[in-house]
Amino acid sequence: MKKAKDIMTTKNLTRLVVSMAVLMTLLAAYVVATNRRPAFIGGDATPECRSVVVVTSGDTLSKLLADQGLGHNEITAIANVLKSDAGIATLRADNDKIEFLRDSDDSPVSKIVVIPSPWRQVELTCGEDGAWKCNTVDIERDVHVVYRTGEILDGDSFYLAGSRAGIPAGILADVYDLLAFEMDFERDVRAGQKFSVLYEENFSGGEKVDNGRVIAIAFEALRGDVKMYRFRKSDGTSGYYDENGNGAIKSLKRTPINNAKITSNFSGGRKHPVLGYTRAHKGVDFRAATGTPIPAAGAGRVVARSYNRGHGNFVKIRHNKEFETLYAHMSRFAKNVKVGTNVRQGQIIGYAGSTGLSTGPHLHYEIIRNGKHVNPMTVKLPAISNLGTADKKKFLEYRKVVDEAIQQLDGKPNLFIQM
Ligand SMILES: [Zn+2]
């Protein structure tokens, strides 16, 4: 890995230094500078006196503490302070780790460190008065901003091309979700299209720990280039915006199920495969195996969860005064989704099937605008958040800086911007 100093050999030194400084100022605001400590804790304890337990399914805090020889009263005290001071009420299997430290092999536990994420540790120590105290420590992360470019080849999926470009799976999934607001991966993706992603990698103690956020995306889609930039507004909230500063996150998704192939389009009149006569197809059909989870295309309130002869099991969601969506032929409904339930975008509302008038398992998806069926693939969808005048001005300056940073990183996959 090359550090920032290696970029200094390039021609545009001054411009780069300026653009990096501005980028760092603009992007670094979120790096919380308080209560930091380098790398991992417990350097003063010898390895013999430390044991690490990875929480597995069926483990409870009480059980793990009892295994370490702690008594009932201490266990209750630790659970209470962990809940009140660190907000940890339950342990998550295959995620959380707990370190137990002792002065010597046969002495009692003197310190417990609960590790719910690579970037946060909760230290519990027993004071001389016998009371357990809790202290949360944020681990310092060293953020590298990297740039990857790729191209769709014949027979490629976006995922395949993305992994060939060296983009990690988690980042690709985020990029996919973001692009899904603007693109239809089934119809807008062709061989020869290029794409790029600017994103964060988080390091600690010189080792990569995980990936951060997607900062910018570009995709040469069939219906025009799609560009998105992550931007932090003056109110502190962040979102994604196109190159002109319009909100890129739409209130509804054109394709609720990622990567689903369209088997039938919206049309004014087509021959119905079961009824045999011509009638309008008021939605879009996506191929989906029976049992495929169906996410809500947008946040809203469930107004129907029912069965009829045509739609089979269906759910209808009202999103706002203007828009409703309908999902048909479900094999079953999600348990917690009833009429009146408020759902968030992406929440699973049911599972694909072939109930009602259907020739095979698929999702029939409708968007209804002001009571009229519209084509989900072409209807103009409202952005969740657009920028005010002041934020828009800032965004356009910020976008220039990001674009310049991209130019510097382009074609040099070993370079990164350190923040
Ligand atoms: Zn249909």
Residues whose N, C-alpha, C, O or C-beta is under 5 A from the ligand:
A	BS01	ZN	V284 D285 H364
